[in-house]
């Protein structure tokens, strides 16, 4: 009986030591590998360059009667360029029909605000349709009017596919997004509205 008791005690001690060791190791690993969610990085904050252009956007928003959309246009600038470069609103194409003809930020903003004022008017106040039309061109408004009647993500994808597939020179388009490649929708940015609205929400916080 004494021998069995000693054996049982030894086994109990060994089990206790093993369990203690496991507990220590798990605790150590938990300290070394904190919850990954704690370090998840959200979309970038609004850049200082964009904030610096706010007075200029407000100036032309007042001129073209779209003052209530200043935050939208700043969000569009953030999506277009982050406020960097000489054409922060990327409005050259709507100004002269080709890229790179604007090399002065104030002209870029003036044209960008003017063009948005036209899209929001033609879109009858449909904000998402106006935003996407800034990226696609005002032909998207005609497409929507002839089809769904209002902006939808599906409509944006379908329009992009149509424009890309009927283009005589596909080399001028670059599918920067993997999501766009899978749809063969490389004309413009099919998720432009989604990203601009996220930046708009960010602007509201700051």
Secondary structure, 3 states (H helix, E strand, C coil): CHHHHHHHHHHHHHHHHHHHHHHHHHHHHHHHCCCHHHHCCCCCCCCHHHHHCHHHHHHHHHHCCCHHHHHHHHHHHHHHCCCCCCCCCCCHHHHHCCCCCCCCHHHHHHHHHHHHHHHHHHCCCCHHHHHHHHHHCCHHHHHHHHCCCCCCHHHHHHHHHHHHHCCCCHHHCCCCCHHHHHHCCCCCCCCHHHHHHHHHHHHHHC
